[in-house]
Amino acid sequence: MCCGEKEEEEKCLVKEEGRKIRRVIEENEREEEECAVVMLEMRKSKRKMKGGKYKRLFGRRRKKKEEKI
């Protein structure tokens, strides 16, 4: 921290707070990018899983309806 008059100390405090805020913002941006990548991977894997599940479910339902008639 800077030493001296109050005005200088206030300027230094503002600078330090600005640096802290920038760091936090940069960290958040990195986390958001990582999250976006993970979410895309999750969507891809979910689509694959859902495709298989839905095909199975709808296939079975059609067979059951045909049997009832």
C-alpha positions as a Markdown table, in Angstrom:
| # | Residue | x | y | z |
|---|---|---|---|---|
| 1 | Met | 0.0 | 0.0 | 0.0 |
| 2 | Cys | 1.0 | 3.6 | -0.5 |
| 3 | Cys | 1.9 | 5.7 | 2.4 |
| 4 | Gly | 1.3 | 9.4 | 2.8 |
| 5 | Glu | -1.6 | 11.7 | 2.5 |
| 6 | Lys | -5.2 | 10.5 | 2.6 |
| 7 | Glu | -5.8 | 11.3 | -1.1 |
| 8 | Glu | -2.8 | 9.1 | -2.1 |
| 9 | Glu | -4.0 | 6.3 | 0.1 |
| 10 | Glu | -7.5 | 6.5 | -1.4 |
| 11 | Lys | -6.1 | 6.4 | -4.9 |
| 12 | Cys | -4.0 | 3.3 | -4.0 |
| 13 | Leu | -7.1 | 1.6 | -2.5 |
| 14 | Val | -9.1 | 2.3 | -5.6 |
| 15 | Lys | -6.3 | 0.9 | -7.8 |
| 16 | Glu | -6.0 | -2.3 | -5.6 |
| 17 | Glu | -9.8 | -2.8 | -5.6 |
| 18 | Gly | -9.8 | -2.4 | -9.4 |
| 19 | Arg | -7.1 | -5.0 | -9.7 |
| 20 | Lys | -9.0 | -7.4 | -7.5 |
| 21 | Ile | -12.2 | -6.8 | -9.5 |
| 22 | Arg | -10.3 | -7.5 | -12.7 |
| 23 | Arg | -8.9 | -10.7 | -11.3 |
| 24 | Val | -12.3 | -11.8 | -10.2 |
| 25 | Ile | -13.8 | -11.0 | -13.6 |
| 26 | Glu | -11.0 | -12.9 | -15.4 |
| 27 | Glu | -11.5 | -15.9 | -13.2 |
| 28 | Asn | -15.3 | -15.8 | -13.8 |
| 29 | Glu | -14.7 | -15.6 | -17.6 |
| 30 | Arg | -12.4 | -18.6 | -17.5 |
| 31 | Glu | -14.9 | -20.6 | -15.4 |
| 32 | Glu | -17.7 | -19.6 | -17.8 |
| 33 | Glu | -15.6 | -20.8 | -20.8 |
| 34 | Glu | -14.8 | -24.1 | -19.1 |
| 35 | Cys | -18.5 | -24.5 | -18.2 |
| 36 | Ala | -19.6 | -23.8 | -21.8 |
| 37 | Val | -17.2 | -26.6 | -23.0 |
| 38 | Val | -18.5 | -29.0 | -20.4 |
| 39 | Met | -22.2 | -28.1 | -21.2 |
| 40 | Leu | -21.6 | -28.7 | -24.9 |
| 41 | Glu | -20.0 | -32.1 | -24.1 |
| 42 | Met | -23.0 | -32.9 | -21.8 |
| 43 | Arg | -25.5 | -32.0 | -24.5 |
| 44 | Lys | -23.8 | -34.2 | -27.0 |
| 45 | Ser | -23.7 | -37.1 | -24.7 |
| 46 | Lys | -27.3 | -36.5 | -23.6 |
| 47 | Arg | -28.5 | -36.4 | -27.2 |
| 48 | Lys | -26.8 | -39.8 | -27.8 |
| 49 | Met | -28.4 | -41.3 | -24.7 |
| 50 | Lys | -31.8 | -39.8 | -25.3 |
| 51 | Gly | -31.8 | -41.0 | -28.9 |
| 52 | Gly | -31.4 | -44.6 | -27.7 |
| 53 | Lys | -33.9 | -44.3 | -24.9 |
| 54 | Tyr | -36.6 | -42.7 | -27.0 |
| 55 | Lys | -36.2 | -45.1 | -29.8 |
| 56 | Arg | -36.6 | -48.0 | -27.4 |
| 57 | Leu | -39.6 | -46.5 | -25.6 |
| 58 | Phe | -41.4 | -45.5 | -28.7 |
| 59 | Gly | -40.6 | -48.9 | -30.4 |
| 60 | Arg | -42.1 | -50.7 | -27.4 |
| 61 | Arg | -45.2 | -48.5 | -27.2 |
| 62 | Arg | -46.0 | -49.2 | -30.8 |
| 63 | Lys | -45.7 | -52.9 | -30.4 |
| 64 | Lys | -48.0 | -52.9 | -27.3 |
| 65 | Lys | -50.6 | -50.9 | -29.2 |
| 66 | Glu | -50.5 | -53.3 | -32.1 |
| 67 | Glu | -50.9 | -56.3 | -29.7 |
| 68 | Lys | -53.9 | -54.7 | -28.0 |
| 69 | Ile | -55.8 | -54.2 | -31.2 |
